[in-house]
Amino acid sequence: MAVWLQHTVAAIARPGDESGYVAECPDLGVITEADTFDRLLANLKEAVALALDGEDLAALGLTPDPVVILTMELVPEHA
């Protein structure tokens, strides 16, 4: 029986409650925040790398080179 491994890890980014941004990767238990979106991306990349470091990726259902798919939550402005 073939085992299908995921090539992607899902993450969600949203504006912070008071300022900045928050990103969360629920499957890995990763949460990070930053004042700028660019810094958030760097923090998320580092946090995911740390969460996966030393892990058996196949046991987590991941390929050896997973990528992060980031979804951004935006609240529309009302006129």
mmCIF file of the N, C-alpha and C atoms, coordinates in Angstrom:
data_MODEL
# 
_entry.id   MODEL 
# 
loop_
_atom_site.group_PDB 
_atom_site.id 
_atom_site.type_symbol 
_atom_site.label_atom_id 
_atom_site.label_alt_id 
_atom_site.label_comp_id 
_atom_site.label_asym_id 
_atom_site.label_entity_id 
_atom_site.label_seq_id 
_atom_site.pdbx_PDB_ins_code 
_atom_site.Cartn_x 
_atom_site.Cartn_y 
_atom_site.Cartn_z 
_atom_site.occupancy 
_atom_site.B_iso_or_equiv 
_atom_site.pdbx_formal_charge 
_atom_site.auth_seq_id 
_atom_site.auth_comp_id 
_atom_site.auth_asym_id 
_atom_site.auth_atom_id 
_atom_site.pdbx_PDB_model_num 
ATOM 1   N N  . MET A 1 1  ? 0.840   -1.176 0.000  1.00 0.00 ? 1  MET A N  1 
ATOM 2   C CA . MET A 1 1  ? 0.000   0.000  0.000  1.00 0.00 ? 1  MET A CA 1 
ATOM 3   C C  . MET A 1 1  ? 0.890   1.245  0.000  1.00 0.00 ? 1  MET A C  1 
ATOM 4   N N  . ALA A 1 2  ? 0.644   2.154  -0.933 1.00 0.00 ? 2  ALA A N  1 
ATOM 5   C CA . ALA A 1 2  ? 1.434   3.380  -1.045 1.00 0.00 ? 2  ALA A CA 1 
ATOM 6   C C  . ALA A 1 2  ? 1.033   4.374  0.043  1.00 0.00 ? 2  ALA A C  1 
ATOM 7   N N  . VAL A 1 3  ? 2.026   5.049  0.564  1.00 0.00 ? 3  VAL A N  1 
ATOM 8   C CA . VAL A 1 3  ? 1.792   6.093  1.553  1.00 0.00 ? 3  VAL A CA 1 
ATOM 9   C C  . VAL A 1 3  ? 1.997   7.431  0.858  1.00 0.00 ? 3  VAL A C  1 
ATOM 10  N N  . TRP A 1 4  ? 0.994   8.297  0.944  1.00 0.00 ? 4  TRP A N  1 
ATOM 11  C CA . TRP A 1 4  ? 1.073   9.606  0.310  1.00 0.00 ? 4  TRP A CA 1 
ATOM 12  C C  . TRP A 1 4  ? 1.567   10.625 1.328  1.00 0.00 ? 4  TRP A C  1 
ATOM 13  N N  . LEU A 1 5  ? 2.630   11.311 0.977  1.00 0.00 ? 5  LEU A N  1 
ATOM 14  C CA . LEU A 1 5  ? 3.198   12.314 1.864  1.00 0.00 ? 5  LEU A CA 1 
ATOM 15  C C  . LEU A 1 5  ? 2.839   13.705 1.366  1.00 0.00 ? 5  LEU A C  1 
ATOM 16  N N  . GLN A 1 6  ? 2.525   14.581 2.287  1.00 0.00 ? 6  GLN A N  1 
ATOM 17  C CA . GLN A 1 6  ? 2.185   15.968 1.990  1.00 0.00 ? 6  GLN A CA 1 
ATOM 18  C C  . GLN A 1 6  ? 3.438   16.747 1.641  1.00 0.00 ? 6  GLN A C  1 
ATOM 19  N N  . HIS A 1 7  ? 3.342   17.581 0.625  1.00 0.00 ? 7  HIS A N  1 
ATOM 20  C CA . HIS A 1 7  ? 4.455   18.450 0.247  1.00 0.00 ? 7  HIS A CA 1 
ATOM 21  C C  . HIS A 1 7  ? 4.310   19.836 0.883  1.00 0.00 ? 7  HIS A C  1 
ATOM 22  N N  . THR A 1 8  ? 3.135   20.098 1.482  1.00 0.00 ? 8  THR A N  1 
ATOM 23  C CA . THR A 1 8  ? 2.873   21.426 2.029  1.00 0.00 ? 8  THR A CA 1 
ATOM 24  C C  . THR A 1 8  ? 2.465   21.382 3.500  1.00 0.00 ? 8  THR A C  1 
ATOM 25  N N  . VAL A 1 9  ? 2.796   22.468 4.189  1.00 0.00 ? 9  VAL A N  1 
ATOM 26  C CA . VAL A 1 9  ? 2.381   22.704 5.562  1.00 0.00 ? 9  VAL A CA 1 
ATOM 27  C C  . VAL A 1 9  ? 1.556   23.992 5.518  1.00 0.00 ? 9  VAL A C  1 
ATOM 28  N N  . ALA A 1 10 ? 0.360   23.974 6.078  1.00 0.00 ? 10 ALA A N  1 
ATOM 29  C CA . ALA A 1 10 ? -0.520  25.142 6.036  1.00 0.00 ? 10 ALA A CA 1 
ATOM 30  C C  . ALA A 1 10 ? -0.249  26.090 7.199  1.00 0.00 ? 10 ALA A C  1 
ATOM 31  N N  . ALA A 1 11 ? -0.258  27.382 6.885  1.00 0.00 ? 11 ALA A N  1 
ATOM 32  C CA . ALA A 1 11 ? -0.124  28.420 7.901  1.00 0.00 ? 11 ALA A CA 1 
ATOM 33  C C  . ALA A 1 11 ? -1.126  29.529 7.599  1.00 0.00 ? 11 ALA A C  1 
ATOM 34  N N  . ILE A 1 12 ? -1.541  30.237 8.637  1.00 0.00 ? 12 ILE A N  1 
ATOM 35  C CA . ILE A 1 12 ? -2.503  31.328 8.508  1.00 0.00 ? 12 ILE A CA 1 
ATOM 36  C C  . ILE A 1 12 ? -1.890  32.570 9.143  1.00 0.00 ? 12 ILE A C  1 
ATOM 37  N N  . ALA A 1 13 ? -1.966  33.694 8.436  1.00 0.00 ? 13 ALA A N  1 
ATOM 38  C CA . ALA A 1 13 ? -1.485  34.971 8.970  1.00 0.00 ? 13 ALA A CA 1 
ATOM 39  C C  . ALA A 1 13 ? -2.668  35.915 9.082  1.00 0.00 ? 13 ALA A C  1 
ATOM 40  N N  . ARG A 1 14 ? -2.612  36.791 10.078 1.00 0.00 ? 14 ARG A N  1 
ATOM 41  C CA . ARG A 1 14 ? -3.680  37.773 10.269 1.00 0.00 ? 14 ARG A CA 1 
ATOM 42  C C  . ARG A 1 14 ? -3.103  38.986 10.989 1.00 0.00 ? 14 ARG A C  1 
ATOM 43  N N  . PRO A 1 15 ? -3.778  40.118 10.857 1.00 0.00 ? 15 PRO A N  1 
ATOM 44  C CA . PRO A 1 15 ? -3.337  41.279 11.633 1.00 0.00 ? 15 PRO A CA 1 
ATOM 45  C C  . PRO A 1 15 ? -3.433  40.972 13.123 1.00 0.00 ? 15 PRO A C  1 
ATOM 46  N N  . GLY A 1 16 ? -2.490  41.506 13.907 1.00 0.00 ? 16 GLY A N  1 
ATOM 47  C CA . GLY A 1 16 ? -2.521  41.317 15.358 1.00 0.00 ? 16 GLY A CA 1 
ATOM 48  C C  . GLY A 1 16 ? -3.680  42.084 15.966 1.00 0.00 ? 16 GLY A C  1 
ATOM 49  N N  . ASP A 1 17 ? -4.025  41.753 17.183 1.00 0.00 ? 17 ASP A N  1 
ATOM 50  C CA . ASP A 1 17 ? -5.143  42.407 17.856 1.00 0.00 ? 17 ASP A CA 1 
ATOM 51  C C  . ASP A 1 17 ? -4.917  43.909 18.019 1.00 0.00 ? 17 ASP A C  1 
ATOM 52  N N  . GLU A 1 18 ? -3.696  44.295 18.358 1.00 0.00 ? 18 GLU A N  1 
ATOM 53  C CA . GLU A 1 18 ? -3.413  45.708 18.571 1.00 0.00 ? 18 GLU A CA 1 
ATOM 54  C C  . GLU A 1 18 ? -2.514  46.285 17.489 1.00 0.00 ? 18 GLU A C  1 
ATOM 55  N N  . SER A 1 19 ? -1.534  45.509 17.015 1.00 0.00 ? 19 SER A N  1 
ATOM 56  C CA . SER A 1 19 ? -0.648  45.957 15.947 1.00 0.00 ? 19 SER A CA 1 
ATOM 57  C C  . SER A 1 19 ? 0.110   44.767 15.404 1.00 0.00 ? 19 SER A C  1 
ATOM 58  N N  . GLY A 1 20 ? 0.825   44.977 14.317 1.00 0.00 ? 20 GLY A N  1 
ATOM 59  C CA . GLY A 1 20 ? 1.645   43.921 13.750 1.00 0.00 ? 20 GLY A CA 1 
ATOM 60  C C  . GLY A 1 20 ? 0.834   42.785 13.155 1.00 0.00 ? 20 GLY A C  1 
ATOM 61  N N  . TYR A 1 21 ? 1.460   41.619 13.111 1.00 0.00 ? 21 TYR A N  1 
ATOM 62  C CA . TYR A 1 21 ? 0.869   40.439 12.483 1.00 0.00 ? 21 TYR A CA 1 
ATOM 63  C C  . TYR A 1 21 ? 1.149   39.203 13.324 1.00 0.00 ? 21 TYR A C  1 
ATOM 64  N N  . VAL A 1 22 ? 0.274   38.204 13.166 1.00 0.00 ? 22 VAL A N  1 
ATOM 65  C CA . VAL A 1 22 ? 0.413   36.915 13.841 1.00 0.00 ? 22 VAL A CA 1 
ATOM 66  C C  . VAL A 1 22 ? 0.300   35.833 12.776 1.00 0.00 ? 22 VAL A C  1 
ATOM 67  N N  . ALA A 1 23 ? 1.136   34.812 12.867 1.00 0.00 ? 23 ALA A N  1 
ATOM 68  C CA . ALA A 1 23 ? 1.044   33.651 11.982 1.00 0.00 ? 23 ALA A CA 1 
ATOM 69  C C  . ALA A 1 23 ? 0.972   32.396 12.830 1.00 0.00 ? 23 ALA A C  1 
ATOM 70  N N  . GLU A 1 24 ? 0.187   31.454 12.339 1.00 0.00 ? 24 GLU A N  1 
ATOM 71  C CA . GLU A 1 24 ? -0.031  30.205 13.068 1.00 0.00 ? 24 GLU A CA 1 
ATOM 72  C C  . GLU A 1 24 ? 0.025   29.041 12.092 1.00 0.00 ? 24 GLU A C  1 
ATOM 73  N N  . CYS A 1 25 ? 0.706   27.991 12.503 1.00 0.00 ? 25 CYS A N  1 
ATOM 74  C CA . CYS A 1 25 ? 0.776   26.745 11.746 1.00 0.00 ? 25 CYS A CA 1 
ATOM 75  C C  . CYS A 1 25 ? 0.197   25.668 12.663 1.00 0.00 ? 25 CYS A C  1 
ATOM 76  N N  . PRO A 1 26 ? -1.129  25.472 12.625 1.00 0.00 ? 26 PRO A N  1 
ATOM 77  C CA . PRO A 1 26 ? -1.794  24.599 13.594 1.00 0.00 ? 26 PRO A CA 1 
ATOM 78  C C  . PRO A 1 26 ? -1.276  23.155 13.626 1.00 0.00 ? 26 PRO A C  1 
ATOM 79  N N  . ASP A 1 27 ? -0.935  22.611 12.457 1.00 0.00 ? 27 ASP A N  1 
ATOM 80  C CA . ASP A 1 27 ? -0.487  21.212 12.424 1.00 0.00 ? 27 ASP A CA 1 
ATOM 81  C C  . ASP A 1 27 ? 0.832   20.990 13.160 1.00 0.00 ? 27 ASP A C  1 
ATOM 82  N N  . LEU A 1 28 ? 1.642   22.052 13.268 1.00 0.00 ? 28 LEU A N  1 
ATOM 83  C CA . LEU A 1 28 ? 2.932   21.931 13.945 1.00 0.00 ? 28 LEU A CA 1 
ATOM 84  C C  . LEU A 1 28 ? 2.946   22.592 15.314 1.00 0.00 ? 28 LEU A C  1 
ATOM 85  N N  . GLY A 1 29 ? 1.849   23.251 15.681 1.00 0.00 ? 29 GLY A N  1 
ATOM 86  C CA . GLY A 1 29 ? 1.798   23.949 16.960 1.00 0.00 ? 29 GLY A CA 1 
ATOM 87  C C  . GLY A 1 29 ? 2.682   25.185 16.990 1.00 0.00 ? 29 GLY A C  1 
ATOM 88  N N  . VAL A 1 30 ? 2.879   25.811 15.838 1.00 0.00 ? 30 VAL A N  1 
ATOM 89  C CA . VAL A 1 30 ? 3.750   26.977 15.713 1.00 0.00 ? 30 VAL A CA 1 
ATOM 90  C C  . VAL A 1 30 ? 2.906   28.244 15.691 1.00 0.00 ? 30 VAL A C  1 
ATOM 91  N N  . ILE A 1 31 ? 3.293   29.223 16.502 1.00 0.00 ? 31 ILE A N  1 
ATOM 92  C CA . ILE A 1 31 ? 2.681   30.553 16.489 1.00 0.00 ? 31 ILE A CA 1 
ATOM 93  C C  . ILE A 1 31 ? 3.819   31.565 16.617 1.00 0.00 ? 31 ILE A C  1 
ATOM 94  N N  . THR A 1 32 ? 3.772   32.604 15.791 1.00 0.00 ? 32 THR A N  1 
ATOM 95  C CA . THR A 1 32 ? 4.779   33.655 15.854 1.00 0.00 ? 32 THR A CA 1 
ATOM 96  C C  . THR A 1 32 ? 4.128   34.988 15.531 1.00 0.00 ? 32 THR A C  1 
ATOM 97  N N  . GLU A 1 33 ? 4.799   36.072 15.914 1.00 0.00 ? 33 GLU A N  1 
ATOM 98  C CA . GLU A 1 33 ? 4.265   37.402 15.635 1.00 0.00 ? 33 GLU A CA 1 
ATOM 99  C C  . GLU A 1 33 ? 5.413   38.341 15.299 1.00 0.00 ? 33 GLU A C  1 
ATOM 100 N N  . ALA A 1 34 ? 5.065   39.476 14.676 1.00 0.00 ? 34 ALA A N  1 
ATOM 101 C CA . ALA A 1 34 ? 6.069   40.474 14.316 1.00 0.00 ? 34 ALA A CA 1 
ATOM 102 C C  . ALA A 1 34 ? 5.395   41.802 14.028 1.00 0.00 ? 34 ALA A C  1 
ATOM 103 N N  . ASP A 1 35 ? 6.198   42.867 14.056 1.00 0.00 ? 35 ASP A N  1 
ATOM 104 C CA . ASP A 1 35 ? 5.680   44.205 13.776 1.00 0.00 ? 35 ASP A CA 1 
ATOM 105 C C  . ASP A 1 35 ? 5.427   44.439 12.295 1.00 0.00 ? 35 ASP A C  1 
ATOM 106 N N  . THR A 1 36 ? 6.227   43.780 11.428 1.00 0.00 ? 36 THR A N  1 
ATOM 107 C CA . THR A 1 36 ? 6.048   43.951 9.987  1.00 0.00 ? 36 THR A CA 1 
ATOM 108 C C  . THR A 1 36 ? 5.757   42.598 9.341  1.00 0.00 ? 36 THR A C  1 
ATOM 109 N N  . PHE A 1 37 ? 5.147   42.653 8.159  1.00 0.00 ? 37 PHE A N  1 
ATOM 110 C CA . PHE A 1 37 ? 4.818   41.417 7.462  1.00 0.00 ? 37 PHE A CA 1 
ATOM 111 C C  . PHE A 1 37 ? 6.096   40.696 7.011  1.00 0.00 ? 37 PHE A C  1 
ATOM 112 N N  . ASP A 1 38 ? 7.087   41.452 6.550  1.00 0.00 ? 38 ASP A N  1 
ATOM 113 C CA . ASP A 1 38 ? 8.357   40.827 6.142  1.00 0.00 ? 38 ASP A CA 1 
ATOM 114 C C  . ASP A 1 38 ? 9.009   40.089 7.312  1.00 0.00 ? 38 ASP A C  1 
ATOM 115 N N  . ARG A 1 39 ? 9.004   40.696 8.490  1.00 0.00 ? 39 ARG A N  1 
ATOM 116 C CA . ARG A 1 39 ? 9.586   40.060 9.676  1.00 0.00 ? 39 ARG A CA 1 
ATOM 117 C C  . ARG A 1 39 ? 8.754   38.842 10.066 1.00 0.00 ? 39 ARG A C  1 
ATOM 118 N N  . LEU A 1 40 ? 7.436   38.924 9.902  1.00 0.00 ? 40 LEU A N  1 
ATOM 119 C CA . LEU A 1 40 ? 6.564   37.784 10.203 1.00 0.00 ? 40 LEU A CA 1 
ATOM 120 C C  . LEU A 1 40 ? 6.937   36.585 9.335  1.00 0.00 ? 40 LEU A C  1 
ATOM 121 N N  . LEU A 1 41 ? 7.162   36.834 8.052  1.00 0.00 ? 41 LEU A N  1 
ATOM 122 C CA . LEU A 1 41 ? 7.540   35.739 7.150  1.00 0.00 ? 41 LEU A CA 1 
ATOM 123 C C  . LEU A 1 41 ? 8.853   35.105 7.571  1.00 0.00 ? 41 LEU A C  1 
ATOM 124 N N  . ALA A 1 42 ? 9.816   35.930 7.944  1.00 0.00 ? 42 ALA A N  1 
ATOM 125 C CA . ALA A 1 42 ? 11.106  35.399 8.402  1.00 0.00 ? 42 ALA A CA 1 
ATOM 126 C C  . ALA A 1 42 ? 10.933  34.594 9.690  1.00 0.00 ? 42 ALA A C  1 
ATOM 127 N N  . ASN A 1 43 ? 10.137  35.117 10.623 1.00 0.00 ? 43 ASN A N  1 
ATOM 128 C CA . ASN A 1 43 ? 9.885   34.408 11.884 1.00 0.00 ? 43 ASN A CA 1 
ATOM 129 C C  . ASN A 1 43 ? 9.185   33.078 11.636 1.00 0.00 ? 43 ASN A C  1 
ATOM 130 N N  . LEU A 1 44 ? 8.198   33.080 10.740 1.00 0.00 ? 44 LEU A N  1 
ATOM 131 C CA . LEU A 1 44 ? 7.454   31.855 10.447 1.00 0.00 ? 44 LEU A CA 1 
ATOM 132 C C  . LEU A 1 44 ? 8.366   30.807 9.829  1.00 0.00 ? 44 LEU A C  1 
ATOM 133 N N  . LYS A 1 45 ? 9.191   31.232 8.890  1.00 0.00 ? 45 LYS A N  1 
ATOM 134 C CA . LYS A 1 45 ? 10.124  30.305 8.247  1.00 0.00 ? 45 LYS A CA 1 
ATOM 135 C C  . LYS A 1 45 ? 11.052  29.670 9.286  1.00 0.00 ? 45 LYS A C  1 
ATOM 136 N N  . GLU A 1 46 ? 11.565  30.503 10.180 1.00 0.00 ? 46 GLU A N  1 
ATOM 137 C CA . GLU A 1 46 ? 12.463  29.999 11.229 1.00 0.00 ? 46 GLU A CA 1 
ATOM 138 C C  . GLU A 1 46 ? 11.719  29.080 12.201 1.00 0.00 ? 46 GLU A C  1 
ATOM 139 N N  . ALA A 1 47 ? 10.520  29.461 12.602 1.00 0.00 ? 47 ALA A N  1 
ATOM 140 C CA . ALA A 1 47 ? 9.751   28.664 13.564 1.00 0.00 ? 47 ALA A CA 1 
ATOM 141 C C  . ALA A 1 47 ? 9.384   27.294 12.987 1.00 0.00 ? 47 ALA A C  1 
ATOM 142 N N  . VAL A 1 48 ? 8.999   27.261 11.719 1.00 0.00 ? 48 VAL A N  1 
ATOM 143 C CA . VAL A 1 48 ? 8.671   25.974 11.080 1.00 0.00 ? 48 VAL A CA 1 
ATOM 144 C C  . VAL A 1 48 ? 9.929   25.117 10.976 1.00 0.00 ? 48 VAL A C  1 
ATOM 145 N N  . ALA A 1 49 ? 11.035  25.719 10.587 1.00 0.00 ? 49 ALA A N  1 
ATOM 146 C CA . ALA A 1 49 ? 12.298  24.966 10.500 1.00 0.00 ? 49 ALA A CA 1 
ATOM 147 C C  . ALA A 1 49 ? 12.667  24.371 11.851 1.00 0.00 ? 49 ALA A C  1 
ATOM 148 N N  . LEU A 1 50 ? 12.518  25.154 12.919 1.00 0.00 ? 50 LEU A N  1 
ATOM 149 C CA . LEU A 1 50 ? 12.829  24.650 14.262 1.00 0.00 ? 50 LEU A CA 1 
ATOM 150 C C  . LEU A 1 50 ? 11.877  23.529 14.672 1.00 0.00 ? 50 LEU A C  1 
ATOM 151 N N  . ALA A 1 51 ? 10.593  23.675 14.331 1.00 0.00 ? 51 ALA A N  1 
ATOM 152 C CA . ALA A 1 51 ? 9.607   22.642 14.682 1.00 0.00 ? 51 ALA A CA 1 
ATOM 153 C C  . ALA A 1 51 ? 9.893   21.326 13.962 1.00 0.00 ? 51 ALA A C  1 
ATOM 154 N N  . LEU A 1 52 ? 10.436  21.410 12.757 1.00 0.00 ? 52 LEU A N  1 
ATOM 155 C CA . LEU A 1 52 ? 10.693  20.196 11.968 1.00 0.00 ? 52 LEU A CA 1 
ATOM 156 C C  . LEU A 1 52 ? 12.093  19.642 12.172 1.00 0.00 ? 52 LEU A C  1 
ATOM 157 N N  . ASP A 1 53 ? 12.984  20.421 12.766 1.00 0.00 ? 53 ASP A N  1 
ATOM 158 C CA . ASP A 1 53 ? 14.371  19.998 12.965 1.00 0.00 ? 53 ASP A CA 1 
ATOM 159 C C  . ASP A 1 53 ? 14.440  18.725 13.809 1.00 0.00 ? 53 ASP A C  1 
ATOM 160 N N  . GLY A 1 54 ? 15.082  17.724 13.243 1.00 0.00 ? 54 GLY A N  1 
ATOM 161 C CA . GLY A 1 54 ? 15.269  16.470 13.959 1.00 0.00 ? 54 GLY A CA 1 
ATOM 162 C C  . GLY A 1 54 ? 14.061  15.549 13.960 1.00 0.00 ? 54 GLY A C  1 
ATOM 163 N N  . GLU A 1 55 ? 12.971  15.985 13.351 1.00 0.00 ? 55 GLU A N  1 
ATOM 164 C CA . GLU A 1 55 ? 11.759  15.154 13.296 1.00 0.00 ? 55 GLU A CA 1 
ATOM 165 C C  . GLU A 1 55 ? 11.833  14.174 12.129 1.00 0.00 ? 55 GLU A C  1 
ATOM 166 N N  . ASP A 1 56 ? 11.149  13.068 12.266 1.00 0.00 ? 56 ASP A N  1 
ATOM 167 C CA . ASP A 1 56 ? 10.991  12.121 11.167 1.00 0.00 ? 56 ASP A CA 1 
ATOM 168 C C  . ASP A 1 56 ? 9.841   12.655 10.311 1.00 0.00 ? 56 ASP A C  1 
ATOM 169 N N  . LEU A 1 57 ? 10.177  13.346 9.214  1.00 0.00 ? 57 LEU A N  1 
ATOM 170 C CA . LEU A 1 57 ? 9.156   14.004 8.397  1.00 0.00 ? 57 LEU A CA 1 
ATOM 171 C C  . LEU A 1 57 ? 8.145   13.012 7.831  1.00 0.00 ? 57 LEU A C  1 
ATOM 172 N N  . ALA A 1 58 ? 8.600   11.842 7.439  1.00 0.00 ? 58 ALA A N  1 
ATOM 173 C CA . ALA A 1 58 ? 7.683   10.831 6.915  1.00 0.00 ? 58 ALA A CA 1 
ATOM 174 C C  . ALA A 1 58 ? 6.676   10.409 7.982  1.00 0.00 ? 58 ALA A C  1 
ATOM 175 N N  . ALA A 1 59 ? 7.122   10.316 9.226  1.00 0.00 ? 59 ALA A N  1 
ATOM 176 C CA . ALA A 1 59 ? 6.209   9.958  10.316 1.00 0.00 ? 59 ALA A CA 1 
ATOM 177 C C  . ALA A 1 59 ? 5.167   11.061 10.535 1.00 0.00 ? 59 ALA A C  1 
ATOM 178 N N  . LEU A 1 60 ? 5.531   12.297 10.182 1.00 0.00 ? 60 LEU A N  1 
ATOM 179 C CA . LEU A 1 60 ? 4.574   13.403 10.269 1.00 0.00 ? 60 LEU A CA 1 
ATOM 180 C C  . LEU A 1 60 ? 3.711   13.511 9.015  1.00 0.00 ? 60 LEU A C  1 
ATOM 181 N N  . GLY A 1 61 ? 3.967   12.631 8.040  1.00 0.00 ? 61 GLY A N  1 
ATOM 182 C CA . GLY A 1 61 ? 3.203   12.646 6.795  1.00 0.00 ? 61 GLY A CA 1 
ATOM 183 C C  . GLY A 1 61 ? 3.709   13.664 5.792  1.00 0.00 ? 61 GLY A C  1 
ATOM 184 N N  . LEU A 1 62 ? 4.987   14.075 5.941  1.00 0.00 ? 62 LEU A N  1 
ATOM 185 C CA . LEU A 1 62 ? 5.556   15.103 5.078  1.00 0.00 ? 62 LEU A CA 1 
ATOM 186 C C  . LEU A 1 62 ? 6.676   14.561 4.213  1.00 0.00 ? 62 LEU A C  1 
ATOM 187 N N  . THR A 1 63 ? 6.832   15.151 3.036  1.00 0.00 ? 63 THR A N  1 
ATOM 188 C CA . THR A 1 63 ? 7.970   14.837 2.176  1.00 0.00 ? 63 THR A CA 1 
ATOM 189 C C  . THR A 1 63 ? 9.234   15.412 2.806  1.00 0.00 ? 63 THR A C  1 
ATOM 190 N N  . PRO A 1 64 ? 10.416  15.034 2.307  1.00 0.00 ? 64 PRO A N  1 
ATOM 191 C CA . PRO A 1 64 ? 11.655  15.548 2.893  1.00 0.00 ? 64 PRO A CA 1 
ATOM 192 C C  . PRO A 1 64 ? 11.860  17.056 2.704  1.00 0.00 ? 64 PRO A C  1 
ATOM 193 N N  . ASP A 1 65 ? 11.122  17.668 1.787  1.00 0.00 ? 65 ASP A N  1 
ATOM 194 C CA . ASP A 1 65 ? 11.319  19.090 1.497  1.00 0.00 ? 65 ASP A CA 1 
ATOM 195 C C  . ASP A 1 65 ? 9.982   19.850 1.472  1.00 0.00 ? 65 ASP A C  1 
ATOM 196 N N  . PRO A 1 66 ? 9.235   19.856 2.580  1.00 0.00 ? 66 PRO A N  1 
ATOM 197 C CA . PRO A 1 66 ? 7.928   20.510 2.565  1.00 0.00 ? 66 PRO A CA 1 
ATOM 198 C C  . PRO A 1 66 ? 8.055   22.031 2.437  1.00 0.00 ? 66 PRO A C  1 
ATOM 199 N N  . VAL A 1 67 ? 7.016   22.640 1.884  1.00 0.00 ? 67 VAL A N  1 
ATOM 200 C CA . VAL A 1 67 ? 6.930   24.095 1.774  1.00 0.00 ? 67 VAL A CA 1 
ATOM 201 C C  . VAL A 1 67 ? 5.738   24.575 2.595  1.00 0.00 ? 67 VAL A C  1 
ATOM 202 N N  . VAL A 1 68 ? 5.780   25.835 2.979  1.00 0.00 ? 68 VAL A N  1 
ATOM 203 C CA . VAL A 1 68 ? 4.687   26.425 3.750  1.00 0.00 ? 68 VAL A CA 1 
ATOM 204 C C  . VAL A 1 68 ? 3.761   27.161 2.794  1.00 0.00 ? 68 VAL A C  1 
ATOM 205 N N  . ILE A 1 69 ? 2.477   26.864 2.874  1.00 0.00 ? 69 ILE A N  1 
ATOM 206 C CA . ILE A 1 69 ? 1.451   27.584 2.135  1.00 0.00 ? 69 ILE A CA 1 
ATOM 207 C C  . ILE A 1 69 ? 0.800   28.526 3.136  1.00 0.00 ? 69 ILE A C  1 
ATOM 208 N N  . LEU A 1 70 ? 0.897   29.826 2.883  1.00 0.00 ? 70 LEU A N  1 
ATOM 209 C CA . LEU A 1 70 ? 0.413   30.834 3.818  1.00 0.00 ? 70 LEU A CA 1 
ATOM 210 C C  . LEU A 1 70 ? -0.863  31.473 3.291  1.00 0.00 ? 70 LEU A C  1 
ATOM 211 N N  . THR A 1 71 ? -1.885  31.471 4.132  1.00 0.00 ? 71 THR A N  1 
ATOM 212 C CA . THR A 1 71 ? -3.147  32.138 3.830  1.00 0.00 ? 71 THR A CA 1 
ATOM 213 C C  . THR A 1 71 ? -3.225  33.371 4.719  1.00 0.00 ? 71 THR A C  1 
ATOM 214 N N  . MET A 1 72 ? -3.602  34.502 4.137  1.00 0.00 ? 72 MET A N  1 
ATOM 215 C CA . MET A 1 72 ? -3.697  35.753 4.912  1.00 0.00 ? 72 MET A CA 1 
ATOM 216 C C  . MET A 1 72 ? -5.164  36.082 5.127  1.00 0.00 ? 72 MET A C  1 
ATOM 217 N N  . GLU A 1 73 ? -5.541  36.267 6.401  1.00 0.00 ? 73 GLU A N  1 
ATOM 218 C CA . GLU A 1 73 ? -6.896  36.688 6.738  1.00 0.00 ? 73 GLU A CA 1 
ATOM 219 C C  . GLU A 1 73 ? -6.958  38.194 6.729  1.00 0.00 ? 73 GLU A C  1 
ATOM 220 N N  . LEU A 1 74 ? -7.895  38.750 5.978  1.00 0.00 ? 74 LEU A N  1 
ATOM 221 C CA . LEU A 1 74 ? -8.081  40.193 5.939  1.00 0.00 ? 74 LEU A CA 1 
ATOM 222 C C  . LEU A 1 74 ? -9.544  40.514 6.234  1.00 0.00 ? 74 LEU A C  1 
ATOM 223 N N  . VAL A 1 75 ? -9.763  41.521 7.024  1.00 0.00 ? 75 VAL A N  1 
ATOM 224 C CA . VAL A 1 75 ? -11.122 41.979 7.305  1.00 0.00 ? 75 VAL A CA 1 
ATOM 225 C C  . VAL A 1 75 ? -11.426 43.104 6.324  1.00 0.00 ? 75 VAL A C  1 
ATOM 226 N N  . PRO A 1 76 ? -12.480 42.928 5.489  1.00 0.00 ? 76 PRO A N  1 
ATOM 227 C CA . PRO A 1 76 ? -12.783 43.977 4.528  1.00 0.00 ? 76 PRO A CA 1 
ATOM 228 C C  . PRO A 1 76 ? -13.236 45.258 5.208  1.00 0.00 ? 76 PRO A C  1 
ATOM 229 N N  . GLU A 1 77 ? -12.873 46.381 4.602  1.00 0.00 ? 77 GLU A N  1 
ATOM 230 C CA . GLU A 1 77 ? -13.298 47.680 5.124  1.00 0.00 ? 77 GLU A CA 1 
ATOM 231 C C  . GLU A 1 77 ? -14.706 47.934 4.607  1.00 0.00 ? 77 GLU A C  1 
ATOM 232 N N  . HIS A 1 78 ? -15.544 48.459 5.475  1.00 0.00 ? 78 HIS A N  1 
ATOM 233 C CA . HIS A 1 78 ? -16.920 48.777 5.083  1.00 0.00 ? 78 HIS A CA 1 
ATOM 234 C C  . HIS A 1 78 ? -17.015 50.266 4.800  1.00 0.00 ? 78 HIS A C  1 
ATOM 235 N N  . ALA A 1 79 ? -17.752 50.611 3.750  1.00 0.00 ? 79 ALA A N  1 
ATOM 236 C CA . ALA A 1 79 ? -17.898 52.020 3.363  1.00 0.00 ? 79 ALA A CA 1 
ATOM 237 C C  . ALA A 1 79 ? -18.789 52.770 4.339  1.00 0.00 ? 79 ALA A C  1 
# 
